[in-house]
Amino acid sequence: MNHDLLDPDSEHTLLLVKPDGYRRGLTGEILRRIEAKGYVLRGLKVMVASRDLLEEHYAEHRGKGFFDPMVAYMSSGPVVAVVIEGQRVVEGVRALMGSTDPTTAPVGTIRGDLGRAWDKPHVENLVHGSDSPESARREIKLWFPELV
C-alpha cells in the first residue's frame, strides 16, 4: 500500500454511492454522516463504472438472476467511490448504511432515512459497502489501484 495515503495500521473499506444516490444529490449527506462518525476519507472519485469493473466487483454474484440487472444499473450513471479509514470501519460503515431493503432499514441509517421502497431493493438502495476486511482489500484494489 502507498503509506502516504493509507495508514497501514488502520482498517479501510470501500463505499460506493450508487447512481440513485448520486442522481438524488445525496452524496454530501452520506459522506457527512461517515465523517461525523469520525472516519477519514482517504480516496474519492466520481466515475461511470465500466461493465468489466462491475463484473469483477460483483463476481461472487455471477450467474444469479439479479447479476445482469445490477451491473446494468450500476453502469447507468455516475457513482462515487470512496476509501474510508478508521478503527472497525467495515463494521461501522455497514451499521451506518442500514439493511439492504430501505423499507425495513432502521431509522437513523442512510438507507432507513434516505432510501425509498423500490421494486428491486438490492439494486437501488443508495450505497454499497464492503462486507469484510478481506472484501474491502479486494474492492479497494479494483476501484483505487493507485492507492495500493
N, CA, C and O atoms as a GROMACS GRO file, in nm:
protein
  592
    1MET      N    1   0.083  -0.119   0.000
    1MET     CA    2   0.000   0.000   0.000
    1MET      C    3   0.087   0.125   0.000
    1MET      O    4   0.198   0.126   0.054
    2ASN      N    5   0.035   0.228  -0.061
    2ASN     CA    6   0.102   0.357  -0.059
    2ASN      C    7   0.078   0.419   0.078
    2ASN      O    8  -0.030   0.471   0.105
    3HIS      N    9   0.178   0.412   0.164
    3HIS     CA   10   0.161   0.453   0.304
    3HIS      C   11   0.145   0.604   0.322
    3HIS      O   12   0.111   0.650   0.430
    4ASP      N   13   0.170   0.680   0.217
    4ASP     CA   14   0.145   0.823   0.226
    4ASP      C   15  -0.005   0.852   0.229
    4ASP      O   16  -0.048   0.955   0.282
    5LEU      N   17  -0.084   0.761   0.171
    5LEU     CA   18  -0.227   0.785   0.161
    5LEU      C   19  -0.309   0.698   0.255
    5LEU      O   20  -0.408   0.744   0.312
    6LEU      N   21  -0.269   0.572   0.272
    6LEU     CA   22  -0.343   0.480   0.357
    6LEU      C   23  -0.257   0.439   0.476
    6LEU      O   24  -0.145   0.390   0.459
    7ASP      N   25  -0.308   0.459   0.596
    7ASP     CA   26  -0.239   0.420   0.718
    7ASP      C   27  -0.238   0.268   0.727
    7ASP      O   28  -0.344   0.207   0.735
    8PRO      N   29  -0.120   0.205   0.726
    8PRO     CA   30  -0.114   0.059   0.728
    8PRO      C   31  -0.164  -0.001   0.859
    8PRO      O   32  -0.192  -0.121   0.865
    9ASP      N   33  -0.174   0.078   0.963
    9ASP     CA   34  -0.221   0.028   1.092
    9ASP      C   35  -0.371   0.046   1.112
    9ASP      O   36  -0.424   0.010   1.216
   10SER      N   37  -0.439   0.101   1.013
   10SER     CA   38  -0.584   0.124   1.022
   10SER      C   39  -0.657   0.030   0.928
   10SER      O   40  -0.600  -0.023   0.833
   11GLU      N   41  -0.785   0.011   0.956
   11GLU     CA   42  -0.871  -0.067   0.868
   11GLU      C   43  -0.930   0.027   0.763
   11GLU      O   44  -0.950   0.146   0.789
   12HIS      N   45  -0.956  -0.028   0.644
   12HIS     CA   46  -1.014   0.050   0.534
   12HIS      C   47  -1.134  -0.023   0.478
   12HIS      O   48  -1.145  -0.145   0.489
   13THR      N   49  -1.224   0.053   0.418
   13THR     CA   50  -1.338  -0.005   0.350
   13THR      C   51  -1.368   0.076   0.225
   13THR      O   52  -1.324   0.190   0.211
   14LEU      N   53  -1.444   0.015   0.136
   14LEU     CA   54  -1.490   0.083   0.017
   14LEU      C   55  -1.638   0.113   0.032
   14LEU      O   56  -1.717   0.027   0.072
   15LEU      N   57  -1.676   0.234   0.000
   15LEU     CA   58  -1.816   0.274  -0.007
   15LEU      C   59  -1.842   0.322  -0.148
   15LEU      O   60  -1.761   0.396  -0.205
   16LEU      N   61  -1.953   0.279  -0.205
   16LEU     CA   62  -1.998   0.332  -0.334
   16LEU      C   63  -2.132   0.400  -0.313
   16LEU      O   64  -2.226   0.339  -0.262
   17VAL      N   65  -2.140   0.525  -0.352
   17VAL     CA   66  -2.270   0.591  -0.362
   17VAL      C   67  -2.320   0.553  -0.501
   17VAL      O   68  -2.263   0.592  -0.603
   18LYS      N   69  -2.428   0.476  -0.503
   18LYS     CA   70  -2.481   0.421  -0.628
   18LYS      C   71  -2.547   0.531  -0.712
   18LYS      O   72  -2.571   0.641  -0.664
   19PRO      N   73  -2.577   0.498  -0.839
   19PRO     CA   74  -2.636   0.601  -0.927
   19PRO      C   75  -2.761   0.668  -0.871
   19PRO      O   76  -2.782   0.786  -0.895
   20ASP      N   77  -2.845   0.594  -0.796
   20ASP     CA   78  -2.965   0.659  -0.742
   20ASP      C   79  -2.929   0.762  -0.635
   20ASP      O   80  -2.992   0.867  -0.627
   21GLY      N   81  -2.829   0.733  -0.552
   21GLY     CA   82  -2.784   0.828  -0.450
   21GLY      C   83  -2.720   0.951  -0.513
   21GLY      O   84  -2.744   1.064  -0.470
   22TYR      N   85  -2.639   0.928  -0.616
   22TYR     CA   86  -2.574   1.040  -0.686
   22TYR      C   87  -2.679   1.126  -0.756
   22TYR      O   88  -2.677   1.249  -0.746
   23ARG      N   89  -2.771   1.061  -0.828
   23ARG     CA   90  -2.875   1.132  -0.903
   23ARG      C   91  -2.963   1.216  -0.811
   23ARG      O   92  -3.006   1.325  -0.849
   24ARG      N   93  -2.989   1.166  -0.691
   24ARG     CA   94  -3.075   1.238  -0.597
   24ARG      C   95  -3.001   1.344  -0.517
   24ARG      O   96  -3.061   1.411  -0.434
   25GLY      N   97  -2.871   1.360  -0.540
   25GLY     CA   98  -2.794   1.463  -0.470
   25GLY      C   99  -2.767   1.430  -0.325
   25GLY      O  100  -2.758   1.521  -0.242
   26LEU      N  101  -2.754   1.302  -0.292
   26LEU     CA  102  -2.735   1.260  -0.153
   26LEU      C  103  -2.590   1.231  -0.116
   26LEU      O  104  -2.563   1.195  -0.001
   27THR      N  105  -2.497   1.247  -0.209
   27THR     CA  106  -2.356   1.216  -0.181
   27THR      C  107  -2.305   1.294  -0.061
   27THR      O  108  -2.243   1.236   0.028
   28GLY      N  109  -2.330   1.423  -0.057
   28GLY     CA  110  -2.281   1.507   0.054
   28GLY      C  111  -2.336   1.462   0.188
   28GLY      O  112  -2.261   1.454   0.286
   29GLU      N  113  -2.465   1.432   0.194
   29GLU     CA  114  -2.526   1.387   0.319
   29GLU      C  115  -2.470   1.251   0.362
   29GLU      O  116  -2.445   1.229   0.480
   30ILE      N  117  -2.450   1.162   0.268
   30ILE     CA  118  -2.394   1.030   0.301
   30ILE      C  119  -2.252   1.046   0.356
   30ILE      O  120  -2.219   0.986   0.458
   31LEU      N  121  -2.170   1.125   0.289
   31LEU     CA  122  -2.032   1.145   0.335
   31LEU      C  123  -2.029   1.223   0.466
   31LEU      O  124  -1.941   1.198   0.549
   32ARG      N  125  -2.121   1.315   0.487
   32ARG     CA  126  -2.128   1.389   0.613
   32ARG      C  127  -2.149   1.294   0.730
   32ARG      O  128  -2.085   1.307   0.834
   33ARG      N  129  -2.238   1.198   0.712
   33ARG     CA  130  -2.265   1.101   0.818
   33ARG      C  131  -2.142   1.016   0.850
   33ARG      O  132  -2.114   0.986   0.966
   34ILE      N  133  -2.069   0.980   0.748
   34ILE     CA  134  -1.948   0.899   0.768
   34ILE      C  135  -1.842   0.980   0.841
   34ILE      O  136  -1.780   0.930   0.935
   35GLU      N  137  -1.820   1.103   0.798
   35GLU     CA  138  -1.721   1.188   0.865
   35GLU      C  139  -1.765   1.224   1.007
   35GLU      O  140  -1.682   1.232   1.097
   36ALA      N  141  -1.894   1.246   1.027
   36ALA     CA  142  -1.944   1.280   1.161
   36ALA      C  143  -1.919   1.165   1.259
   36ALA      O  144  -1.906   1.188   1.379
   37LYS      N  145  -1.913   1.044   1.209
   37LYS     CA  146  -1.886   0.927   1.293
   37LYS      C  147  -1.738   0.921   1.331
   37LYS      O  148  -1.699   0.845   1.420
   38GLY      N  149  -1.654   1.000   1.264
   38GLY     CA  150  -1.513   1.005   1.296
   38GLY      C  151  -1.423   0.932   1.199
   38GLY      O  152  -1.302   0.924   1.221
   39TYR      N  153  -1.480   0.879   1.091
   39TYR     CA  154  -1.399   0.811   0.991
   39TYR      C  155  -1.336   0.913   0.897
   39TYR      O  156  -1.384   1.026   0.884
   40VAL      N  157  -1.227   0.872   0.832
   40VAL     CA  158  -1.150   0.961   0.746
   40VAL      C  159  -1.163   0.915   0.601
   40VAL      O  160  -1.147   0.796   0.572
   41LEU      N  161  -1.191   1.008   0.511
   41LEU     CA  162  -1.197   0.977   0.368
   41LEU      C  163  -1.054   0.980   0.314
   41LEU      O  164  -0.986   1.081   0.326
   42ARG      N  165  -1.010   0.870   0.253
   42ARG     CA  166  -0.872   0.860   0.202
   42ARG      C  167  -0.865   0.858   0.051
   42ARG      O  168  -0.757   0.876  -0.006
   43GLY      N  169  -0.975   0.836  -0.014
   43GLY     CA  170  -0.980   0.837  -0.159
   43GLY      C  171  -1.122   0.863  -0.201
   43GLY      O  172  -1.215   0.815  -0.137
   44LEU      N  173  -1.140   0.940  -0.309
   44LEU     CA  174  -1.274   0.973  -0.354
   44LEU      C  175  -1.268   1.003  -0.503
   44LEU      O  176  -1.182   1.078  -0.549
   45LYS      N  177  -1.360   0.943  -0.576
   45LYS     CA  178  -1.369   0.973  -0.720
   45LYS      C  179  -1.513   0.955  -0.766
   45LYS      O  180  -1.587   0.871  -0.715
   46VAL      N  181  -1.550   1.036  -0.864
   46VAL     CA  182  -1.679   1.024  -0.931
   46VAL      C  183  -1.650   0.966  -1.068
   46VAL      O  184  -1.562   1.014  -1.140
   47MET      N  185  -1.724   0.860  -1.103
   47MET     CA  186  -1.697   0.795  -1.230
   47MET      C  187  -1.818   0.716  -1.276
   47MET      O  188  -1.905   0.681  -1.195
   48VAL      N  189  -1.824   0.688  -1.404
   48VAL     CA  190  -1.919   0.591  -1.457
   48VAL      C  191  -1.840   0.462  -1.470
   48VAL      O  192  -1.746   0.453  -1.550
   49ALA      N  193  -1.877   0.363  -1.391
   49ALA     CA  194  -1.801   0.238  -1.385
   49ALA      C  195  -1.823   0.156  -1.512
   49ALA      O  196  -1.934   0.149  -1.565
   50SER      N  197  -1.716   0.095  -1.559
   50SER     CA  198  -1.725   0.008  -1.676
   50SER      C  199  -1.790  -0.125  -1.639
   50SER      O  200  -1.790  -0.165  -1.523
   51ARG      N  201  -1.846  -0.190  -1.738
   51ARG     CA  202  -1.906  -0.322  -1.716
   51ARG      C  203  -1.800  -0.419  -1.664
   51ARG      O  204  -1.829  -0.500  -1.575
   52ASP      N  205  -1.678  -0.413  -1.718
   52ASP     CA  206  -1.571  -0.502  -1.673
   52ASP      C  207  -1.542  -0.484  -1.524
   52ASP      O  208  -1.530  -0.582  -1.450
   53LEU      N  209  -1.531  -0.359  -1.480
   53LEU     CA  210  -1.505  -0.331  -1.338
   53LEU      C  211  -1.619  -0.386  -1.251
   53LEU      O  212  -1.594  -0.449  -1.149
   54LEU      N  213  -1.741  -0.361  -1.293
   54LEU     CA  214  -1.856  -0.405  -1.214
   54LEU      C  215  -1.869  -0.557  -1.211
   54LEU      O  216  -1.905  -0.614  -1.109
   55GLU      N  217  -1.841  -0.622  -1.322
   55GLU     CA  218  -1.846  -0.768  -1.324
   55GLU      C  219  -1.741  -0.828  -1.231
   55GLU      O  220  -1.765  -0.930  -1.166
   56GLU      N  221  -1.626  -0.766  -1.224
   56GLU     CA  222  -1.523  -0.812  -1.131
   56GLU      C  223  -1.562  -0.781  -0.987
   56GLU      O  224  -1.544  -0.864  -0.897
   57HIS      N  225  -1.616  -0.664  -0.965
   57HIS     CA  226  -1.658  -0.623  -0.831
   57HIS      C  227  -1.764  -0.719  -0.775
   57HIS      O  228  -1.756  -0.761  -0.660
   58TYR      N  229  -1.862  -0.753  -0.856
   58TYR     CA  230  -1.974  -0.838  -0.814
   58TYR      C  231  -1.956  -0.983  -0.859
   58TYR      O  232  -2.055  -1.055  -0.873
   59ALA      N  233  -1.834  -1.028  -0.880
   59ALA     CA  234  -1.806  -1.161  -0.935
   59ALA      C  235  -1.874  -1.274  -0.858
   59ALA      O  236  -1.917  -1.372  -0.918
   60GLU      N  237  -1.885  -1.262  -0.726
   60GLU     CA  238  -1.945  -1.370  -0.647
   60GLU      C  239  -2.094  -1.388  -0.676
   60GLU      O  240  -2.153  -1.489  -0.637
   61HIS      N  241  -2.155  -1.291  -0.744
   61HIS     CA  242  -2.297  -1.299  -0.777
   61HIS      C  243  -2.322  -1.341  -0.922
   61HIS      O  244  -2.437  -1.352  -0.965
   62ARG      N  245  -2.214  -1.364  -0.996
   62ARG     CA  246  -2.228  -1.405  -1.137
   62ARG      C  247  -2.315  -1.531  -1.144
   62ARG      O  248  -2.298  -1.624  -1.065
   63GLY      N  249  -2.408  -1.533  -1.238
   63GLY     CA  250  -2.497  -1.648  -1.254
   63GLY      C  251  -2.628  -1.635  -1.179
   63GLY      O  252  -2.721  -1.712  -1.203
   64LYS      N  253  -2.636  -1.541  -1.087
   64LYS     CA  254  -2.762  -1.519  -1.014
   64LYS      C  255  -2.853  -1.429  -1.097
   64LYS      O  256  -2.806  -1.349  -1.178
   65GLY      N  257  -2.982  -1.442  -1.077
   65GLY     CA  258  -3.080  -1.370  -1.158
   65GLY      C  259  -3.067  -1.219  -1.154
   65GLY      O  260  -3.104  -1.152  -1.251
   66PHE      N  261  -3.016  -1.166  -1.045
   66PHE     CA  262  -3.007  -1.020  -1.033
   66PHE      C  263  -2.874  -0.964  -1.083
   66PHE      O  264  -2.856  -0.843  -1.084
   67PHE      N  265  -2.780  -1.051  -1.124
   67PHE     CA  266  -2.646  -1.005  -1.161
   67PHE      C  267  -2.649  -0.907  -1.278
   67PHE      O  268  -2.598  -0.796  -1.266
   68ASP      N  269  -2.708  -0.945  -1.390
   68ASP     CA  270  -2.707  -0.858  -1.508
   68ASP      C  271  -2.783  -0.727  -1.484
   68ASP      O  272  -2.732  -0.621  -1.520
   69PRO      N  273  -2.903  -0.731  -1.423
   69PRO     CA  274  -2.970  -0.603  -1.395
   69PRO      C  275  -2.889  -0.514  -1.300
   69PRO      O  276  -2.890  -0.391  -1.314
   70MET      N  277  -2.820  -0.574  -1.203
   70MET     CA  278  -2.740  -0.495  -1.109
   70MET      C  279  -2.622  -0.429  -1.181
   70MET      O  280  -2.596  -0.310  -1.162
   71VAL      N  281  -2.552  -0.505  -1.263
   71VAL     CA  282  -2.440  -0.449  -1.338
   71VAL      C  283  -2.488  -0.340  -1.433
   71VAL      O  284  -2.425  -0.235  -1.445
   72ALA      N  285  -2.601  -0.364  -1.500
   72ALA     CA  286  -2.655  -0.262  -1.591
   72ALA      C  287  -2.691  -0.135  -1.514
   72ALA      O  288  -2.660  -0.025  -1.559
   73TYR      N  289  -2.757  -0.150  -1.400
   73TYR     CA  290  -2.794  -0.032  -1.322
   73TYR      C  291  -2.670   0.042  -1.272
   73TYR      O  292  -2.663   0.165  -1.281
   74MET      N  293  -2.574  -0.031  -1.219
   74MET     CA  294  -2.455   0.033  -1.162
   74MET      C  295  -2.371   0.105  -1.268
   74MET      O  296  -2.292   0.194  -1.234
   75SER      N  297  -2.387   0.068  -1.394
   75SER     CA  298  -2.314   0.138  -1.501
   75SER      C  299  -2.402   0.241  -1.572
   75SER      O  300  -2.361   0.297  -1.674
   76SER      N  301  -2.523   0.266  -1.521
   76SER     CA  302  -2.618   0.354  -1.588
   76SER      C  303  -2.594   0.502  -1.561
   76SER      O  304  -2.655   0.587  -1.626
   77GLY      N  305  -2.506   0.535  -1.467
   77GLY     CA  306  -2.479   0.674  -1.435
   77GLY      C  307  -2.361   0.682  -1.340
   77GLY      O  308  -2.303   0.580  -1.304
   78PRO      N  309  -2.326   0.803  -1.300
   78PRO     CA  310  -2.212   0.819  -1.211
   78PRO      C  311  -2.231   0.750  -1.076
   78PRO      O  312  -2.342   0.743  -1.022
   79VAL      N  313  -2.120   0.699  -1.024
   79VAL     CA  314  -2.111   0.650  -0.886
   79VAL      C  315  -1.999   0.729  -0.820
   79VAL      O  316  -1.909   0.780  -0.887
   80VAL      N  317  -2.004   0.736  -0.689
   80VAL     CA  318  -1.896   0.797  -0.612
   80VAL      C  319  -1.831   0.684  -0.534
   80VAL      O  320  -1.894   0.620  -0.451
   81ALA      N  321  -1.703   0.661  -0.562
   81ALA     CA  322  -1.626   0.557  -0.494
   81ALA      C  323  -1.541   0.624  -0.387
   81ALA      O  324  -1.474   0.724  -0.414
   82VAL      N  325  -1.543   0.568  -0.265
   82VAL     CA  326  -1.475   0.629  -0.152
   82VAL      C  327  -1.400   0.523  -0.073
   82VAL      O  328  -1.456   0.417  -0.042
   83VAL      N  329  -1.275   0.550  -0.041
   83VAL     CA  330  -1.200   0.468   0.053
   83VAL      C  331  -1.208   0.539   0.188
   83VAL      O  332  -1.175   0.657   0.200
   84ILE      N  333  -1.251   0.464   0.289
   84ILE     CA  334  -1.272   0.519   0.422
   84ILE      C  335  -1.182   0.445   0.519
   84ILE      O  336  -1.165   0.324   0.510
   85GLU      N  337  -1.125   0.521   0.613
   85GLU     CA  338  -1.029   0.466   0.710
   85GLU      C  339  -1.079   0.488   0.851
   85GLU      O  340  -1.139   0.591   0.882
   86GLY      N  341  -1.053   0.389   0.936
   86GLY     CA  342  -1.085   0.404   1.077
   86GLY      C  343  -1.088   0.270   1.148
   86GLY      O  344  -1.086   0.164   1.085
   87GLN      N  345  -1.094   0.275   1.277
   87GLN     CA  346  -1.099   0.154   1.357
   87GLN      C  347  -1.235   0.087   1.339
   87GLN      O  348  -1.339   0.151   1.355
   88ARG      N  349  -1.233  -0.042   1.305
   88ARG     CA  350  -1.355  -0.121   1.281
   88ARG      C  351  -1.446  -0.053   1.178
   88ARG      O  352  -1.568  -0.055   1.192
   89VAL      N  353  -1.385   0.006   1.075
   89VAL     CA  354  -1.460   0.085   0.978
   89VAL      C  355  -1.554   0.001   0.892
   89VAL      O  356  -1.661   0.049   0.855
   90VAL      N  357  -1.518  -0.123   0.861
   90VAL     CA  358  -1.608  -0.207   0.781
   90VAL      C  359  -1.739  -0.225   0.856
   90VAL      O  360  -1.847  -0.201   0.801
   91GLU      N  361  -1.730  -0.267   0.979
   91GLU     CA  362  -1.847  -0.289   1.063
   91GLU      C  363  -1.924  -0.159   1.085
   91GLU      O  364  -2.047  -0.157   1.077
   92GLY      N  365  -1.853  -0.052   1.112
   92GLY     CA  366  -1.916   0.076   1.140
   92GLY      C  367  -1.990   0.134   1.021
   92GLY      O  368  -2.102   0.183   1.036
   93VAL      N  369  -1.930   0.127   0.902
   93VAL     CA  370  -1.996   0.181   0.783
   93VAL      C  371  -2.118   0.097   0.748
   93VAL      O  372  -2.221   0.151   0.707
   94ARG      N  373  -2.108  -0.034   0.765
   94ARG     CA  374  -2.225  -0.119   0.738
   94ARG      C  375  -2.339  -0.085   0.834
   94ARG      O  376  -2.456  -0.086   0.794
   95ALA      N  377  -2.308  -0.056   0.958
   95ALA     CA  378  -2.412  -0.016   1.053
   95ALA      C  379  -2.473   0.118   1.012
   95ALA      O  380  -2.594   0.136   1.022
   96LEU      N  381  -2.390   0.212   0.967
   96LEU     CA  382  -2.441   0.341   0.920
   96LEU      C  383  -2.532   0.327   0.798
   96LEU      O  384  -2.630   0.400   0.784
   97MET      N  385  -2.500   0.231   0.710
   97MET     CA  386  -2.579   0.211   0.589
   97MET      C  387  -2.718   0.158   0.620
   97MET      O  388  -2.815   0.200   0.558
   98GLY      N  389  -2.729   0.066   0.715
   98GLY     CA  390  -2.857   0.000   0.743
   98GLY      C  391  -2.878  -0.119   0.652
   98GLY      O  392  -2.799  -0.143   0.561
   99SER      N  393  -2.984  -0.193   0.677
   99SER     CA  394  -3.009  -0.314   0.600
   99SER      C  395  -3.038  -0.282   0.454
   99SER      O  396  -3.072  -0.169   0.420
  100THR      N  397  -3.023  -0.382   0.370
  100THR     CA  398  -3.030  -0.366   0.224
  100THR      C  399  -3.162  -0.306   0.177
  100THR      O  400  -3.161  -0.220   0.088
  101ASP      N  401  -3.273  -0.348   0.233
  101ASP     CA  402  -3.404  -0.300   0.190
  101ASP      C  403  -3.435  -0.168   0.262
  101ASP      O  404  -3.449  -0.166   0.384
  102PRO      N  405  -3.446  -0.058   0.187
  102PRO     CA  406  -3.471   0.071   0.251
  102PRO      C  407  -3.601   0.076   0.332
  102PRO      O  408  -3.611   0.154   0.427
  103THR      N  409  -3.699  -0.005   0.297
  103THR     CA  410  -3.827  -0.004   0.368
  103THR      C  411  -3.812  -0.054   0.511
  103THR      O  412  -3.880  -0.006   0.601
  104THR      N  413  -3.722  -0.151   0.531
  104THR     CA  414  -3.707  -0.209   0.665
  104THR      C  415  -3.578  -0.164   0.735
  104THR      O  416  -3.553  -0.203   0.849
  105ALA      N  417  -3.498  -0.083   0.668
  105ALA     CA  418  -3.374  -0.034   0.730
  105ALA      C  419  -3.411   0.057   0.848
  105ALA      O  420  -3.503   0.137   0.837
  106PRO      N  421  -3.341   0.045   0.959
  106PRO     CA  422  -3.375   0.125   1.078
  106PRO      C  423  -3.362   0.276   1.054
  106PRO      O  424  -3.274   0.322   0.981
  107VAL      N  425  -3.452   0.349   1.116
  107VAL     CA  426  -3.442   0.495   1.118
  107VAL      C  427  -3.308   0.531   1.179
  107VAL      O  428  -3.263   0.466   1.274
  108GLY      N  429  -3.243   0.633   1.125
  108GLY     CA  430  -3.111   0.673   1.173
  108GLY      C  431  -3.000   0.622   1.084
  108GLY      O  432  -2.885   0.666   1.095
  109THR      N  433  -3.032   0.527   0.994
  109THR     CA  434  -2.932   0.477   0.900
  109THR      C  435  -2.949   0.549   0.766
  109THR      O  436  -3.052   0.612   0.741
  110ILE      N  437  -2.848   0.539   0.682
  110ILE     CA  438  -2.853   0.603   0.550
  110ILE      C  439  -2.973   0.552   0.471
  110ILE      O  440  -3.052   0.630   0.419
  111ARG      N  441  -2.985   0.419   0.462
  111ARG     CA  442  -3.096   0.363   0.384
  111ARG      C  443  -3.231   0.385   0.454
  111ARG      O  444  -3.332   0.408   0.387
  112GLY      N  445  -3.233   0.379   0.586
  112GLY     CA  446  -3.357   0.399   0.659
  112GLY      C  447  -3.410   0.540   0.649
  112GLY      O  448  -3.531   0.560   0.642
  113ASP      N  449  -3.321   0.638   0.649
  113ASP     CA  450  -3.363   0.779   0.643
  113ASP      C  451  -3.378   0.830   0.501
  113ASP      O  452  -3.466   0.912   0.474
  114LEU      N  453  -3.295   0.784   0.410
  114LEU     CA  454  -3.288   0.844   0.277
  114LEU      C  455  -3.337   0.753   0.166
  114LEU      O  456  -3.366   0.801   0.056
  115GLY      N  457  -3.346   0.623   0.193
  115GLY     CA  458  -3.384   0.528   0.090
  115GLY      C  459  -3.533   0.529   0.062
  115GLY      O  460  -3.613   0.577   0.143
  116ARG      N  461  -3.568   0.476  -0.052
  116ARG     CA  462  -3.707   0.466  -0.094
  116ARG      C  463  -3.740   0.319  -0.117
  116ARG      O  464  -3.649   0.238  -0.137
  117ALA      N  465  -3.866   0.283  -0.114
  117ALA     CA  466  -3.909   0.147  -0.148
  117ALA      C  467  -3.901   0.132  -0.300
  117ALA      O  468  -3.959   0.210  -0.375
  118TRP      N  469  -3.829   0.030  -0.345
  118TRP     CA  470  -3.810   0.005  -0.488
  118TRP      C  471  -3.855  -0.136  -0.520
  118TRP      O  472  -3.868  -0.221  -0.432
  119ASP      N  473  -3.880  -0.159  -0.650
  119ASP     CA  474  -3.912  -0.295  -0.695
  119ASP      C  475  -3.796  -0.390  -0.671
  119ASP      O  476  -3.815  -0.508  -0.642
  120LYS      N  477  -3.673  -0.337  -0.684
  120LYS     CA  478  -3.553  -0.419  -0.671
  120LYS      C  479  -3.461  -0.355  -0.568
  120LYS      O  480  -3.364  -0.288  -0.606
  121PRO      N  481  -3.487  -0.373  -0.439
  121PRO     CA  482  -3.408  -0.303  -0.337
  121PRO      C  483  -3.261  -0.343  -0.337
  121PRO      O  484  -3.178  -0.268  -0.284
  122HIS      N  485  -3.226  -0.458  -0.394
  122HIS     CA  486  -3.084  -0.495  -0.399
  122HIS      C  487  -3.007  -0.411  -0.500
  122HIS      O  488  -2.884  -0.408  -0.497
  123VAL      N  489  -3.077  -0.342  -0.587
  123VAL     CA  490  -3.011  -0.260  -0.688
  123VAL      C  491  -3.011  -0.114  -0.646
  123VAL      O  492  -2.904  -0.054  -0.633
  124GLU      N  493  -3.127  -0.056  -0.625
  124GLU     CA  494  -3.138   0.087  -0.597
  124GLU      C  495  -3.156   0.110  -0.447
  124GLU      O  496  -3.266   0.136  -0.400
  125ASN      N  497  -3.046   0.101  -0.373
  125ASN     CA  498  -3.052   0.122  -0.228
  125ASN      C  499  -2.941   0.215  -0.181
  125ASN      O  500  -2.889   0.201  -0.070
  126LEU      N  501  -2.907   0.311  -0.266
  126LEU     CA  502  -2.819   0.425  -0.237
  126LEU      C  503  -2.671   0.393  -0.228
  126LEU      O  504  -2.590   0.462  -0.289
  127VAL      N  505  -2.632   0.289  -0.152
  127VAL     CA  506  -2.491   0.268  -0.122
  127VAL      C  507  -2.453   0.120  -0.123
  127VAL      O  508  -2.536   0.032  -0.102
  128HIS      N  509  -2.325   0.097  -0.147
  128HIS     CA  510  -2.263  -0.034  -0.129
  128HIS      C  511  -2.149  -0.014  -0.031
  128HIS      O  512  -2.078   0.087  -0.036
  129GLY      N  513  -2.130  -0.108   0.058
  129GLY     CA  514  -2.016  -0.108   0.149
  129GLY      C  515  -1.955  -0.246   0.156
  129GLY      O  516  -2.027  -0.346   0.154
  130SER      N  517  -1.824  -0.253   0.166
  130SER     CA  518  -1.755  -0.382   0.178
  130SER      C  519  -1.811  -0.459   0.296
  130SER      O  520  -1.845  -0.400   0.399
  131ASP      N  521  -1.820  -0.592   0.282
  131ASP     CA  522  -1.880  -0.672   0.389
  131ASP      C  523  -1.779  -0.737   0.482
  131ASP      O  524  -1.818  -0.803   0.578
  132SER      N  525  -1.650  -0.720   0.455
  132SER     CA  526  -1.545  -0.775   0.542
  132SER      C  527  -1.414  -0.704   0.509
  132SER      O  528  -1.401  -0.644   0.402
  133PRO      N  529  -1.318  -0.710   0.599
  133PRO     CA  530  -1.186  -0.651   0.567
  133PRO      C  531  -1.122  -0.713   0.443
  133PRO      O  532  -1.054  -0.644   0.367
  134GLU      N  533  -1.144  -0.842   0.422
  134GLU     CA  534  -1.089  -0.909   0.303
  134GLU      C  535  -1.155  -0.856   0.176
  134GLU      O  536  -1.087  -0.826   0.077
  135SER      N  537  -1.287  -0.844   0.178
  135SER     CA  538  -1.358  -0.786   0.063
  135SER      C  539  -1.314  -0.643   0.040
  135SER      O  540  -1.299  -0.601  -0.075
  136ALA      N  541  -1.295  -0.568   0.146
  136ALA     CA  542  -1.252  -0.429   0.133
  136ALA      C  543  -1.119  -0.420   0.061
  136ALA      O  544  -1.102  -0.337  -0.028
  137ARG      N  545  -1.024  -0.505   0.098
  137ARG     CA  546  -0.893  -0.502   0.031
  137ARG      C  547  -0.908  -0.533  -0.118
  137ARG      O  548  -0.848  -0.466  -0.202
  138ARG      N  549  -0.987  -0.634  -0.151
  138ARG     CA  550  -1.009  -0.671  -0.290
  138ARG      C  551  -1.077  -0.558  -0.366
  138ARG      O  552  -1.036  -0.524  -0.478
  139GLU      N  553  -1.181  -0.499  -0.307
  139GLU     CA  554  -1.256  -0.393  -0.374
  139GLU      C  555  -1.175  -0.266  -0.390
  139GLU      O  556  -1.183  -0.200  -0.493
  140ILE      N  557  -1.097  -0.230  -0.290
  140ILE     CA  558  -1.013  -0.110  -0.300
  140ILE      C  559  -0.912  -0.127  -0.411
  140ILE      O  560  -0.884  -0.031  -0.484
  141LYS      N  561  -0.855  -0.246  -0.426
  141LYS     CA  562  -0.761  -0.271  -0.536
  141LYS      C  563  -0.827  -0.252  -0.672
  141LYS      O  564  -0.763  -0.204  -0.766
  142LEU      N  565  -0.954  -0.289  -0.682
  142LEU     CA  566  -1.026  -0.274  -0.810
  142LEU      C  567  -1.056  -0.127  -0.840
  142LEU      O  568  -1.033  -0.081  -0.952
  143TRP      N  569  -1.108  -0.056  -0.743
  143TRP     CA  570  -1.155   0.080  -0.764
  143TRP      C  571  -1.047   0.186  -0.748
  143TRP      O  572  -1.056   0.294  -0.808
  144PHE      N  573  -0.943   0.156  -0.667
  144PHE     CA  574  -0.835   0.253  -0.640
  144PHE      C  575  -0.699   0.186  -0.653
  144PHE      O  576  -0.624   0.179  -0.555
  145PRO      N  577  -0.665   0.136  -0.772
  145PRO     CA  578  -0.534   0.069  -0.785
  145PRO      C  579  -0.417   0.163  -0.753
  145PRO      O  580  -0.309   0.118  -0.716
  146GLU      N  581  -0.440   0.292  -0.767
  146GLU     CA  582  -0.333   0.388  -0.740
  146GLU      C  583  -0.302   0.400  -0.590
  146GLU      O  584  -0.199   0.455  -0.553
  147LEU      N  585  -0.387   0.349  -0.504
  147LEU     CA  586  -0.364   0.358  -0.359
  147LEU      C  587  -0.295   0.235  -0.302
  147LEU      O  588  -0.247   0.239  -0.189
  148VAL      N  589  -0.290   0.128  -0.377
  148VAL     CA  590  -0.233   0.004  -0.321
  148VAL      C  591  -0.103  -0.034  -0.390
  148VAL      O  592  -0.043  -0.136  -0.356
   0.00000   0.00000   0.00000
